[in-house]
């Protein structure tokens, strides 16, 4: 079993260095995401025959490479920072988004952006100051044991149920999008952009869907499916960090010569879910950005899912609560709740309609 311990000065120093690395990674990743969103926006306004797959767009590829760079910085910091602190720091990505997105995409800041961003900064600062500076000292043996503990198994079952439900909803959207392409409601290579589609709601509901076996919901408004996709991507993002931390622990054991062959083999096995989560995280976040033109709405939803799942995973799987005492635990919880409250303020902003009007005029 993992043992309780007090953080040493070296661990505290490393935790703050890792914190600065994660904040840097947030800005780098945000830059990459905005490059990809810019590529989607420019591709969508082209005539149907001139649109290209995203992997053929230099802007999208550049954004992808920048996101990988951000992931590398993030990963380098993981050995020094607890999972719960990593998740709390995820909120700084939204502050980066508030700064970068208006420059790249011309989206105007609102009072929700400014108030929400300030709230997030305060909450994240509280969480970092009071949170655990180090995880319980796990070995390669104890980390594998965590996967068999009852609290984690219950949490994993609940999380899997949520992911299956989200995937069901996403499949319903993809089926309706395919039907819209066949009927001519949208172009054959065009995405079902939610704000524009819900402006023609009666036509959308009249699209022939007799072959669909999955439900498609219009009563919850144009933000419903972008939220579904963003939450799915954010959940996978948090799980990806969890698997990376486990893989790095086994790499560290192998480098120290502890059961070298087994440690390298186990680290390699954990790279499989890492690759799966990372690829699908990027894929479904890009889907959300394509179907809803306002990145300043999509990214807060993505970050809120990432933060929530990341914090719970850190507390349940790594048992990081064992390193937190009394008042620190209260302030940490308050900081996390304040960050999520800031995200909820950001999510109240509505998509700007002038973007849609401009698009429609260009198409006519």
C-alpha distance (Angstrom), angle and dihedral (degrees) to the residues before:
residue distance angle dihedral
X1 . . .
X2 3.80 . .
X3 3.80 113.7 .
X4 3.78 127.0 -132.4
X5 3.78 115.6 -116.5
X6 3.77 142.9 165.8
X7 3.78 116.7 -110.9
X8 3.81 114.2 -104.8
X9 3.84 121.5 -134.9
X10 3.81 88.7 -106.1
X11 3.82 91.3 53.6
X12 3.80 91.1 48.8
X13 3.83 90.8 49.9
X14 3.82 91.9 48.1
X15 3.79 90.4 47.9
X16 3.81 91.8 56.5
X17 3.81 92.3 45.4
X18 3.81 88.1 51.1
X19 3.81 89.4 47.7
X20 3.81 91.6 56.3
X21 3.82 89.9 47.3
X22 3.82 91.1 53.0
X23 3.82 92.1 48.9
X24 3.82 88.6 50.9
X25 3.81 90.0 48.7
X26 3.82 89.7 52.0
X27 3.80 91.5 58.6
X28 3.82 93.1 43.7
X29 3.82 91.9 49.4
X30 3.81 91.3 46.3
X31 3.81 89.5 53.3
X32 3.82 89.9 52.8
X33 3.81 93.3 47.2
X34 3.79 91.6 51.7
X35 3.80 90.7 50.6
X36 3.81 88.6 54.2
X37 3.81 91.9 46.5
X38 3.82 90.2 50.0
X39 3.80 88.5 52.7
X40 3.83 91.1 51.2
X41 3.82 92.1 48.8
X42 3.81 94.1 50.1
X43 3.80 92.4 45.2
X44 3.82 93.5 50.6
X45 3.83 94.5 56.7
X46 3.81 92.7 54.4
X47 3.83 119.6 97.6
X48 3.80 113.1 -90.9
X49 3.81 94.6 -102.4
X50 3.80 94.2 50.7
X51 3.81 98.5 53.5
X52 3.78 115.7 110.6
X53 3.83 132.8 -159.5
X54 3.77 111.4 -92.8
X55 3.80 93.5 -115.2
X56 3.83 87.5 65.0
X57 3.82 93.6 54.6
X58 3.80 114.1 94.5
X59 3.81 90.8 -152.1
X60 3.79 92.3 54.8
X61 3.82 92.1 45.8
X62 3.80 91.3 48.7
X63 3.80 89.8 49.9
X64 3.81 90.1 49.4
X65 3.83 91.6 51.7
X66 3.81 91.0 48.5
X67 3.82 89.9 50.6
X68 3.81 89.6 52.3
X69 3.81 88.5 51.6
X70 3.81 89.4 52.8
X71 3.81 90.1 49.4
X72 3.80 90.6 52.2
X73 3.82 91.2 53.2
X74 3.81 89.5 46.2
X75 3.80 92.3 49.6
X76 3.81 92.3 48.5
X77 3.81 89.1 57.5
X78 3.81 96.9 48.2
X79 3.83 97.6 86.3
X80 3.82 89.4 59.2
X81 3.81 102.2 41.8
X82 3.79 130.1 63.2
X83 3.80 118.2 -118.0
X84 3.81 92.9 -117.2
X85 3.82 91.4 53.5
X86 3.82 91.1 46.5
X87 3.80 88.9 54.1
X88 3.81 93.7 46.9
X89 3.81 89.6 50.3
X90 3.81 88.3 55.0
X91 3.81 86.2 82.2
X92 3.81 89.4 69.4
X93 3.80 86.0 70.2
X94 3.79 87.8 71.0
X95 3.79 91.7 52.2
X96 3.80 87.4 52.2
X97 3.80 88.7 49.1
X98 3.81 91.7 53.4
X99 3.81 89.3 54.1
X100 3.82 100.3 39.9
X101 3.82 104.6 35.2
X102 3.85 98.6 62.8
X103 3.81 88.9 52.8
X104 3.81 95.6 47.9
X105 3.79 103.8 33.7
X106 3.79 103.0 22.6
X107 3.81 92.0 -123.1
X108 3.79 110.3 157.0
X109 3.78 121.4 -123.9
X110 3.79 116.7 -119.9
X111 3.78 133.4 -163.4
X112 3.82 87.2 -96.9
X113 3.80 89.9 59.6
X114 3.80 94.3 49.4
X115 3.81 97.4 42.7
X116 3.80 93.1 41.1
X117 3.81 92.9 47.0
X118 3.82 92.6 50.4
X119 3.81 90.9 48.5
X120 3.80 90.6 50.8
X121 3.82 92.3 51.6
X122 3.82 91.3 52.3
X123 3.81 93.3 45.7
X124 3.79 94.4 46.7
X125 3.81 91.5 48.7
X126 3.81 91.2 52.9
X127 3.81 91.8 47.7
X128 3.82 92.7 50.1
X129 3.80 95.2 46.7
X130 3.80 95.4 47.9
X131 3.81 101.5 30.9
X132 3.78 126.9 100.6
X133 3.81 113.9 -78.2
X134 3.79 93.4 -156.5
X135 3.79 139.2 23.0
X136 3.80 123.2 -122.8
X137 3.79 106.1 -78.9
X138 3.78 103.0 -95.4
X139 3.77 125.6 -174.2
X140 3.79 127.3 -156.9
X141 3.81 87.7 -94.8
X142 3.81 97.5 50.0
X143 3.80 93.7 44.1
X144 3.80 90.7 58.5
X145 3.80 89.4 47.3
X146 3.82 89.5 58.5
X147 3.82 88.9 66.4
X148 3.82 90.1 62.3
X149 3.81 98.6 46.5
X150 3.81 116.7 113.3
X151 3.84 98.0 -124.0
X152 3.79 91.1 53.4
X153 3.82 93.6 45.0
X154 3.83 90.5 52.4
X155 3.80 91.0 46.9
X156 3.82 91.9 47.5
X157 3.83 91.3 50.6
X158 3.81 91.2 50.6
X159 3.80 91.6 47.2
X160 3.79 92.7 49.0
X161 3.81 90.6 50.9
X162 3.83 90.1 53.3
X163 3.81 92.0 49.0
X164 3.81 92.1 50.0
X165 3.82 90.5 51.0
X166 3.80 91.6 49.1
X167 3.81 90.7 48.4
X168 3.81 90.0 51.9
X169 3.82 90.5 53.8
X170 3.81 91.7 46.3
X171 3.80 91.8 50.8
X172 3.82 89.4 53.3
X173 3.80 89.9 53.9
X174 3.82 92.5 47.7
X175 3.81 91.5 50.0
X176 3.80 91.5 51.2
X177 3.81 90.6 46.7
X178 3.81 89.7 54.0
X179 3.82 90.1 49.2
X180 3.83 90.4 49.9
X181 3.79 90.1 54.1
X182 3.80 92.2 50.4
X183 3.81 92.5 48.4
X184 3.81 94.2 47.9
X185 3.80 93.8 -115.1
X186 3.82 86.1 127.4
X187 3.81 132.7 9.3
X188 3.79 120.8 -81.1
X189 3.82 91.9 -107.0
X190 3.79 97.3 30.8
X191 3.80 125.2 109.4
X192 3.80 121.4 -126.6
X193 3.81 96.9 -105.7
X194 3.79 104.4 -156.9
X195 3.81 103.9 -145.6
X196 3.81 92.6 48.9
X197 3.82 92.7 42.3
X198 3.82 93.9 50.5
X199 3.82 89.3 51.9
X200 3.82 84.6 65.5
X201 3.80 93.8 40.6
X202 3.80 97.7 147.7
X203 3.82 91.0 53.3
X204 3.80 90.7 46.0
X205 3.79 91.7 53.3
X206 3.83 90.6 47.8
X207 3.82 93.0 57.9
X208 3.82 108.9 118.3
X209 3.80 106.0 -100.5
X210 3.81 100.3 159.8
X211 3.81 91.0 122.2
X212 3.80 93.5 53.0
X213 3.80 117.8 108.8
X214 3.81 95.0 -179.5
X215 3.80 126.3 74.0
X216 3.80 121.8 -108.8
X217 3.80 117.6 -159.8
X218 3.81 124.7 -153.2
X219 3.81 99.7 161.3
X220 3.81 94.3 80.5
X221 3.80 95.5 61.6
X222 3.81 135.0 -116.9
X223 3.82 93.6 -58.8
X224 3.81 95.6 61.7
X225 3.81 100.6 83.5
X226 3.82 95.6 39.5
X227 3.82 86.4 54.8
X228 3.82 91.0 49.9
X229 3.80 93.0 51.2
X230 3.80 94.0 42.9
X231 3.82 92.8 49.7
X232 3.81 90.7 48.9
X233 3.83 90.9 50.8
X234 3.81 92.9 45.3
X235 3.79 92.0 51.0
X236 3.79 91.4 51.6
X237 3.81 89.2 47.6
X238 3.80 91.9 56.7
X239 3.81 92.0 46.0
X240 3.79 89.5 49.5
X241 3.81 91.0 58.4
X242 3.81 89.8 49.1
X243 3.80 92.9 54.0
X244 3.81 91.8 44.5
X245 3.82 91.1 54.1
X246 3.82 90.5 51.1
X247 3.82 91.9 47.5
X248 3.81 90.8 49.8
X249 3.81 91.0 52.5
X250 3.81 90.3 57.2
X251 3.80 91.4 44.8
X252 3.81 88.0 54.0
X253 3.80 90.5 50.7
X254 3.81 90.8 50.3
X255 3.82 92.3 49.4
X256 3.82 89.8 51.4
X257 3.80 89.4 51.6
X258 3.82 95.2 -112.5
X259 3.82 107.0 149.8
X260 3.80 87.7 -32.6
X261 3.81 101.1 -169.9
X262 3.81 94.6 46.3
X263 3.80 92.9 43.9
X264 3.82 93.9 52.6
X265 3.81 90.7 45.3
X266 3.81 93.7 50.6
X267 3.82 91.6 46.1
X268 3.81 88.4 52.7
X269 3.80 91.4 51.4
X270 3.79 91.6 53.6
X271 3.80 89.9 53.1
X272 3.82 87.9 69.8
X273 3.84 94.7 67.6
X274 3.83 88.2 38.5
X275 3.82 90.7 58.5
X276 3.82 91.8 43.6
X277 3.81 94.7 49.5
X278 3.82 94.9 43.0
X279 3.81 95.5 48.8
X280 3.81 93.7 46.4
X281 3.78 92.5 42.5
X282 3.81 90.1 58.7
X283 3.82 92.7 40.1
X284 3.80 97.6 53.2
X285 3.80 95.3 38.5
X286 3.81 87.3 55.7
X287 3.82 89.2 50.2
X288 3.81 89.5 54.1
X289 3.81 91.2 49.3
X290 3.82 91.0 49.7
X291 3.79 95.9 50.0
X292 3.81 95.8 45.6
X293 3.79 116.9 41.2
X294 3.82 96.7 -156.6
X295 3.81 108.5 87.1
X296 3.80 90.1 -178.7
X297 3.82 86.9 68.5
X298 3.82 101.2 39.3
X299 3.80 98.1 48.8
X300 3.84 96.6 53.4
X301 3.80 88.9 53.7
X302 3.81 90.6 48.9
X303 3.81 91.7 48.3
X304 3.81 94.1 47.1
X305 3.82 90.8 55.5
X306 3.81 91.0 44.9
X307 3.81 92.2 50.2
X308 3.81 96.2 44.7
X309 3.79 95.9 47.9
X310 3.81 92.3 40.8
X311 3.79 94.5 53.1
X312 3.80 94.7 46.1
X313 3.81 91.1 46.3
X314 3.80 91.7 50.9
X315 3.79 92.8 48.8
X316 3.82 95.7 43.9
X317 3.82 102.6 35.8
X318 3.82 102.9 31.7
X319 3.83 93.6 29.9
X320 3.77 90.7 -136.7
X321 3.79 90.5 164.9
X322 3.83 86.5 79.0
X323 3.82 89.7 72.5
X324 3.83 94.4 49.7
X325 3.78 123.0 85.5
X326 3.80 134.7 -161.4
X327 3.78 112.6 -65.4
X328 3.82 93.4 20.5
X329 3.80 90.4 60.7
X330 3.82 91.1 50.6
X331 3.82 93.6 49.2
X332 3.81 91.3 45.1
X333 3.82 91.3 52.6
X334 3.82 90.3 46.6
X335 3.80 90.8 50.5
X336 3.80 92.5 50.3
X337 3.81 92.4 47.5
X338 3.80 90.2 47.9
X339 3.82 90.5 51.9
X340 3.81 91.1 50.3
X341 3.80 89.7 47.2
X342 3.80 88.2 53.8
X343 3.79 89.4 51.4
X344 3.82 90.4 50.6
X345 3.83 88.5 54.6
X346 3.80 90.1 51.9
X347 3.81 90.6 49.9
X348 3.82 91.0 59.1
X349 3.80 92.4 72.4
X350 3.80 114.8 105.8
X351 3.79 126.3 -135.0
X352 3.77 112.3 -95.7
X353 3.79 110.9 -111.3
X354 3.83 97.4 -154.5
X355 3.80 88.8 76.1
X356 3.78 89.8 58.3
X357 3.80 93.7 46.4
X358 3.78 91.6 50.8
X359 3.77 90.3 51.7
X360 3.79 93.9 50.0
X361 3.80 92.2 50.4
X362 3.74 91.6 50.9
X363 3.79 91.2 51.1
X364 3.82 93.9 51.5
